[in-house]
Amino acid sequence: MVCRAQTGLGEIFSPPFHKFWQANSPESVVAAVQQIKETLLNKGPFDGAFAFSEGAAALLSALIQDGMQASVPKFLVLVAPFPPFDISGRQRLDHSMTERPIVEIPTILIEGAEDPFRPLVHLAIALLPHDRTTVIEWGGGHAVPNSRENLLWEMVVNAILSK
């Protein structure tokens, strides 16, 4: 759905801007997750998937649904991910709700040292397989690091190639 640009995004990209769901609308969360699930099933398989913030929450929410085992990407790159939703779209998952990681996919996770949402990012990290997740920290906030972060992106590429 169309929305306003987040701070700094409008300086880099032209509108329109989109978001995955309306706040406080489980129905729109379920619809967004279903759209991602259908894309993975109908257009995949994909070598990898890249997602940021709520997009990462939507991607993880789709990957944990029944019937997705054959359509998962070979690796994930998640930037400042929020925790995924349960199937109802009403509640965020956390590690207390599951005995094992929610996905078994090699994951590179990028988190900002100055991210005000870092506690949410850490809830998402706790749901991922520790032995298959590489966490890379950068000095920024809740944003996708830009091209000035060449060393960071080199580390991401190297982490992908080593998985």
C-alpha positions, 0 to 999 in steps of 0.5 A: 500500500502507498505511504509517505517516505521514511526520513532520508528515503525520499532523498535517494528514491522517487515516489511512490513509496509502499509499506506492507500493512496498516498498523493495528490491522491483522488482516493486512498483515495476513494479506501481505504475508500471503502475497510474499508466500505466493511469490516464493511458491510461484516465482521461486526457487530463489538463491537468496532473499534480502529484506529490511525491517518490517519487510524482514518480519513479513518474509520470516512470517511467510517462511514459517508457514506450512508448505514453504519447506520446498520454496525457501531461499538458500540464504537470507540477508536481513537488515534490522529485522523485526520479529515475524508474526504468528499465523493470525497476524496479531502477535509477534513471535519471540524465542519463548514461543518456540523450542528451536529456530524458526528457519534453518536458513543460513542468514546474514543479519545486519544491525545498526549500533544506533538503531532505536529498535535494536531490542526488537532486532534482538528478538528476531535474532533469537529466533534464528539458528545461532550456528547459521547466522552471521551478525554484522554491526554497523555504526548507523541506525534503523536504515539500510547501509548505503554505498559509503559502507563498502567494507560492510557490504564486502563483509556481507558478500564474503559471509554469503560466499562462505555459507 
